[in-house]
């Protein structure tokens, strides 16, 4: 890989790899955020159910 480092084609491959990695990271972050939101919603629902039971 080091021998192709100074070539234009190699630099193009590097940029493509960097972009792919960035896209993957963005997707992972989005998935994590969605999971966190779902967990928060579930916790809120559980708390509401507990409160209703206590009121009864």
N, C-alpha and C positions, 0 to 999 in steps of 0.2 A: 504493500500500500504506500509506503514511503516514496518509492520510485515514481509513482504517479501523482505525488502531491503537488508538483509545480505545473501540471498540465491543466488546460482549460476544462477538458472533459472531467477530470478528477474533481476540480473545484465545483463543477456543476453537480456532480454526484454528491459531494459533501453538502452543498446547499439543499439539495433534495432531501437528504437524510435529516438535516437539521430541521427543515420544515415539517417533515413527517413526525419527528420526535416532538416538536412543539404542538402539533395537532393532537398527538396522542395524549400529551400532558393536559391540554385543554379539555379533551373529552373526559379524562379521568377526573379532573377537577369538577366538571359539570355533574358527572355521575355521583361524586361524593356529596356535592351540595344537594342533589335531589334526594339522596338517601338520608341526609341529615334532616331535611324538611319533612320527609315521611316519618322519621322517628319522632320528631317534635310533635307532629299531628297526632300520632298514636298516643304519645304521653299525655297530650291535652285531653284526648277522648277518654283515656283511662281515669284521669283526674276528675273529669266531669261525671263519669259513671260513679266513682267513689262518693262524690259530693251528693249525688242524687240518692244513693243508698243511705248515706248518713241522715239526710233530710227525712227520709221515710222512717 
